[in-house]
């Protein structure tokens, strides 16, 4: 699930309701793909539980440095539960044990009953379970193919003589992700060398005095830590789970439940392929006709579901500026600017966007301003070099109007840019970037992504105007005006449309008051601070830092005394 979620980190999948579906989409694609390709007779999906495990009880620091679950994953979990139910696939877990332990226990029990088991995970720790009948199935991606590790592959990968040495290898190295300490100074190469010479962790520790130099001293001083690390790295084989062949058998999915769930998540393409293929299969069963469709011997079931599956979903077909009838106007003369200003002062809400020569508003020059107050309609005010302050100040009455709402994407940048020319934007204001941050803090907030996710629209790329980043990239001032003004108008038009969507979402999520009373008033405050800069007394801060360090030590000692036992105060466990 994590793998699926982060695979879409640069371009998260969000449906029309604003729900991020990346983790669910990646999971269902992987699920259907593995069943389609491998045609298993039995299957289960195994999860961790929130309960503390034996490892946590033995070592309180175990996995203590793990970050909190991303919101996009926690939102996805209930849908994945529904998905497994609709697909009639068992969900297994055991309090006090990790998913690794449940998988290990099942694999070993299945082996005794004559099954060949595939453990689908990219985690190399599972290599310790590999045998002639237990294989590690490591899913691939667009950079590398899927791998299946048997005994020989494990021996070659870890450069060991026996699979049982994998645990020793993991214990010696430790694991920063799981916070397993390992032996100090032992990395991958050293672990392989020590295993070749001493066989296992116990053999190494018994002969630690023979290891030369600082490494030998460190190993001798951390023997107990080595034994602890090996225990923490060992997958347990006594989880309270049993092999229920009937429950684990691959079954037909519930078409009605799948359709309802896919409709809610808006997986239209996947639903069409999956459900249409299911209908075809039902007709084949009824007519008993000869077909190339793959049927498993298990209850006449279709090879779940013998359909084409996307490793990554197809690239969405976004609308572009070429698909829409837009009314974008270039404003160049003083007469045109006066007419536009008169129109702006009659509006309740207007979106604007500044075009500049750089990303630093304190150093860049303004070259134009775009305005939009109606969908698919916008104006671009071109500003010639040397006329920046004069033209900007022509619109001072609009920007400092206290009854007209000014809308922008990343408004703080525009605030600082206009302030350079003596124009200070007055409330009411609305920043679409900050609005989206309140709505979806874990997602990306740049305008192009927002336009794709909420408007099904792909804006003009800035690279079409000034080229790709590098020494040959042009300045925005050098961009052809006939290309620049539609690009600038589009930015204001899109932002205006996004504002309408985000305002409603803020209202429905009861976040608008926070947005209006805290986030928006902070924009001019932070802008003023950034423009002015903050003077600091370095010597005073240095002295204060030393005082705080001493106070922390004293407080830690007091807490340890009150607790009556030493422990790591910094640990979240």
N, C-alpha and C positions, 0 to 999 in steps of 0.2 A: 504494500500500500504506500509506504514511504517512497519507494522507488518510482512508482507511478506518479505520485504527487510532484516529486522534484524533477521528473522528466519534462514536465510542462512549466517549470519555474519561469522560463523566459517568455512563455506565451500561454498563460493559464486559460483553461476552458471555463467560460462563464455563460450560463444560459440567460434567457431574457428576463428572468426574475432576479438576476444578480447572484445566483447560487454558483459557487465554484464547483465544477464537476470533474476536475482534473484527476483526482485520485480514483474516483469511481470508474471513469472512462478507461483509464489505464489498467485498472484491476480487471474489469470485465473483458477487455481485449486480451490480456494475458491469460485469463482463465479459459476463454474459448479457444485461444490459440494452442495452449498446451494439450487440451483434450482433443482438439482436431488433429494435431500432429502426432501425439503419442498414443491416443486411443486406449486409455486405461480402463480397467474393469472396476476399480474402486478409487475413490478420491475423498479427501477431506481438506479443509482449510483450518489451520491451527493459529490460535491467538494467545497473546499474553493476557493476564488479568491485572487489575490494579493492586491486588494483594501483594504484600511483601513475600519474597521467596526465601528459601533456605540460604541462598548466597547473601542476601541482605542481612539476615540474622547473624551470619558468621562475620561479615565484613560490611560495616555500615557505609563505607565509602563506595561500595559497588554501584556503578552507574550513576553516582551522585552528580557527575558533571554533565549529564544529559540535559539538553534544552527541553523546555516544555513542548508538548505536541503542537505543531502548527494548527491554527484554527481550520485551515482547509482540510486537514485530515480528520480532526474531531467531528467536523460537519459531515464528512463522508461516511463515517463508520455506521450510523444507522441505516444508510442506504445500502451499504455493502451487506449488512445483515439481511435486509429485505431481498437483496439480489441472490444471496446464497439460498434463502428459503424458496424463492421463485425457481431456482435452478435445481432444487432438491439435493443440495450438497451439504453435508454435515459440517458443522462448526464445532471445533473441539478446543477445550482449554481445561486447566486444572489450577485452582488456587494453591499458592505456595510453590508452584513450579512455573518455569518459563516455557514459552512455546517450543524452544529447542529441546527441553526435557520431554515434552509430550511427543514430539516428533521422534526423538530417539527411542523412547519406550515403545511406541507403535511400530517403528521400523524393526526393532529387534524381535518383538512378539510376532510380527507378520512373517519375518524370516523363518522363525521356528515352525510356522504353519504352512510353509512352502511358497510364500509369495516373493516376488521380486519387487522391491520398493524403490521408488525414485523420490528423493527429497528435493523439492524445487526451491532453491534459495541461492543467492550469490555469496552467502556467508561461508568463508573458508573453514570456520570452526566445525562445520558439519563433516568435514573430511575425516574426523576421528571415528565416525560411525560407519564408514564405507567398508563393505565386505564384498564377497562374490555375489551376494543377492541384495545388497543395499548400495544404491548408486546416488551420487550427488549430481543433480540436474541444475546447472547454472545458466539461467536465461541470458540470452545475448541482447544486443542492441544494434543500432545502425553502424557502430564502430567495430564490433566483434561478434562472431557467431555464438550460438548456444553451445555450451560444452557439457559433456557427461563424463564425470570422473568415476572410474572404477579404481580397483586397488592399485594397478600399475600407474595410473595417472597421478594418484595421490603420492605414491612413492617417488615418482619423478619430480613432481611439483615441489615437495618439501625436502627432497634429497635425503630420504631416510630409508631404513631397511625394513621397517614394520609400521603398519598403520597406527598401532598403539602409540608410536612416538609423536604423533601429531599433538597430543595433549601436552607432552613435555615441551615440544616446540612452542606452543601457545603460552604455556606457563612461564617459560624462560623469557620470552619476548615481552610478555604483558600485552595489554590492550588499552590504548588511550581512550577509545570510544566507550568501553565498558568500565574503565577506571580500574583495571586489573594491574597491579604494580609491576609484576615480573621481577627479574633480577637486574639490578643497576648495571648499566654498561653493556647489556646484551641486546643486540639487534638481530636482524634476520640472518646475516652471514655468520655471526658469532654463535647463534643458537644451532645452526646446522653443523658448524665445526665441533661444538661441544658434544652434540648428540652423536656424531660420528666417533668421537673419542671415548665418551663415557656411557652411552646407551640410553640413559634417561635422566630425569631430574634427580632421583635418589642417588644414582651412580655419580653424578656430578657433585652433589653436596657431600657425599662420603669422601670424595677425593679433591675437594675444593683446595686443600693445601698444596696440591700439585699444579694448580693453575697459576701461572707466573704473573708477576706484576700487580698493578693496581686492580685489575679485573679479579684476580684471585682473592685479594683482600676484600673487595666488595661482596663477592659471592659468600665468603666465610661469614661476613658480618650480617648477611641477609638470608640465611638458610631458612628460617621460619617463613619469611616473606615468599621465598621460592615455593615451599610446600603449599602455602596458602594460595598462591597464584595458580598452581596446578589444579588444586581442588576447584577454584572458581572457574577455571577453563574447562573442567570436565562436564560433559553433558550427562545428566542423570538418566538412569534407565528404570526408575521405579515409580514414575508418575502414575497416579490412580486412574488409568484409562485402559479399556479393553478393546479388542478387535471385534466389532459387530459387523460381520460381513454384509448383512442385509442393509444396515443403515449406511454403510460406506459404499455400496454398489452404485455405479453411475446410472442415473435414471433420466427419464424424459423431463424436460423442464415444463413448468406450468405456463402455457402461452398467455393466458389472461393476466397473470401476475407480472410476467415479463413485460407485456405490452403496456400495462398501466404504469409500471415503474419507469420504463424507457420514455413514455410520453411525459411524465413529470420531469424527468431529467433532460428531456429534449434530445435524446439519442436517436434521431430520426433515421439516419442512414444505417446505423447498426440494427435498429429495430426492423427496418425494411428487409435487410439481408437475412436476419435471423428468423423472423416470423414468416416471411414469404417462403423460405426454404422449408420451414416446418410444415406449411400447408401442402407444399409439393410432396413432402414425405408421406403425409397422411393419405394423399391420393394414391401414391405408389403402393402403400400398404393395402389399401382397399382393392386396388385392381390387380395386385400381385404381379405387376408388370416388370419386365426386365429393365433395369436402370443402372446407370453408372454411379448412382448415389451410394455412398458407403454406409452399410448397415452393420451394426455390431451384433454379434450373436446374443447379446444380453437383452432379452425382452424385445427383440426387433428394433432396438433403439437406434436412431440416427447417430452418427459419429459427431457428437455435439460440436457443431451440428453440421459438420462437413461443409462449412461455408468459408468464404474468404474472410480473413480477419486482418484488420489494419494493425501493424506494429505501432504505427502512429496514425492518428485519425487523418482523413484527407484534408488538405488545406482548404479552409472555407472559401467560398466564392463571395468576396466582399464587393459591395458597390464602390465605384470610384467617381471622381469628378466628371468623367466622361459619360457616366450613366444618368446623371441628373440634369434637370433643367434649372440652372442657377442664374441669378441676376447679380453678377458681381461688377461693381463700377469703380473705375479709376478716377480719383479726384486729384487734380493738379493745380488748378488756378485758385486765386484768392476768392473769386466769386463762387466757385464750386464749393470751397470750404465753408464759406458763409452760409450757403444754402443747406449744406449737410448739418452744420451746427444748429441751425434753426430747427431742422427735423429731429435731431437728437434731443433737444431741450423739450420736445413734446412727448417723449417716451417715458414709460415707467421703469423699464429695465433695458439696458444696452450692454452688449458684450463688446470688449475691445481687446486688441492685442498689439503690442509694440514690435516692430521689426528693427533689429539693431545689428551692429557690426561685430558683436562678441557676446560671450556668456557672462562676463563680469560687468554688471550695470554701472559700476563706479569708473570703469575705463572705456566702455563701449560708447558709440555714438548712435543716436536714433536716426533711422532712415525712412520710417513711415509708421502709420498707425492704421489698423483696420477696425471697422465697427460693424456690428450686426444687431438688429433688433427684431428680425423676422427670419424664419427658417428659409434656407436657400437664397438669402439675400444679404449682401454685405457691400461695404465701401472701403476702399483703400486710399488713404491720404498719403501721397508721395511727398517726401521732404528732401529738398535739394541740399547738398552739402553747403554749410554756412548759414542755413536758414532754420536750423534746428530749434533754437530758443524762441524765435518769432512765431513759427508755425505751431509749436506745442502750446504756447500761451494763447493762441487764438481759441483753443478749446478749453481754456482754464475754467470758463463758466460751466462747462459740462462736468469736468472732473471734480470740481469743488461744489457741485450742486448737492444739497443735503436731502433732496427728495427723490432723485433718480438713482436707481440701483445700478452700480457698475460691476460687471461680471468679467472675470478673467481666469485663465489657467496659470497657476503660480503667480498670483497677484503681487506678491512681495517683490518680485523682480521688476515688474512694471512700476510699482510704487517708487522704488529707488531710482529707476530710470527717469521718470517724469520729475521727481524731486530735484534732480540735477538742474533742471531748467526752471525751477521756481514754482512748479505746479504740484500741489499736494492733494491726492485723492481723498475725498471725504466719504464717510458712510452715508447710505447703506452700500455694502459691498458683498460680493459672493465669489469665493475662490473654488472652482470646480476640483482642483487638485486636493485641497484640504477637505472638501466635502467627501470625496471618494476615500480619502485616508480614514475619515471617521467611519465610513460605511464598511470598508474592506481594508483594514490596516495591514494585512499580510500580502496584499497584491500589489502589482505595479500600478503607478498612477500617471504615467506619461500620456499625453493626449492621443497619440497614435493607437496605443493599446486600448484606451477607453473608447475611442471611436469604433474600433473593431468589435469590442465586447458588447457595447451598449447600442450602437447604431448600425452594426453590420456594414461598416464603411471603412475603407482604407484611404487615408489622406495622401496627398502628394508628398513624396519623399524630398527632404531638403537637398539630398544628393543630386536630384534631377536639376537643381538650380545652380549649385556651386561645386558639385563633384564630391568624390569621396575624401575622407580625412587624409591629410598628408600635405606635403609641401606645395603641391599643385592645386590645393583647394582654394577656390575664390572667396572673397569677402562678399557678404550679402549686398554691399553697395555696388559690387561688380555684376551682380545677377541681372539678366535682361529684364527690363521693367514689364514687358508683355508676359513674362513667366512669373515674375515676382508678385504682381498684384493679385492674380487668381489664387496663388498659394497663400498669401496673407489673408485674403477674404475668406478662404476656406477655413483657416484656423479660427477666426472669429465666429463664423457660422456654426462650426462643429461645437465649439465651446458653449455657444448660446443654447444649442439643442441639448447638450449634456446637462446644463444647468437645470432645465425643466425636469429631467429625469431624476437628478440627484436631490433636488428640493423635495420632491414627493417621497423619495426613499428616506430622507432625513426625517420628514414628518412622521412617516409610518414606523420608523425605528425609534421615535421619540428622542432623536439626537439633535434636532434642529436648534433647541434652546442652547445646548452646549456650543454648537457651531456659531450661532448668532451672538451669544453673550461672552464667549471666551475666545474661540478661535479667530473670529474676524476682528475684534478689537485689538488683538495682539499684533496684527500685521503692521500697522503704522508704528507701534512701539518697537517691535523687533527691527523694522526697517531703519528707524532712527538710530537705534543702537549700532546696527551694522554700518551705517554711513558715518557715524561719529567715531566709532571705535570705543574700546573700554580701556582706561588707564589702570594698570595694576602695579602694585608695589611688590616686586619679586622677592626682596629680602623679607618682608613681612609674611608673605605666603610661605616662604621656606621655613621660617621660624614656627609658624602655625602648624605646618605639616609635621614638624618634629614633636610638637606638643600633642598632636592627635595620635601619633605613633605610640608615644608613651602612655597616653590615656587608654588606647586600645589594649596594650599589654596588661595594664592594671585591671581593666574591666574583664578581660579574659581570665586572669588569675582569680578574680573574685567569683566569676561564674563557675569555674572549675571547683573551687572550694565549696560553694553552695551545693553543687551537684554531688559532691562526694566521690567523684570518679573522673578521670581525665577523658576528654572527648574533643573532637574537632568542631569548634564553634561555627566554623565557616560552612560546614556541611548542611545541605538542605534536608537531610534525612533525620 
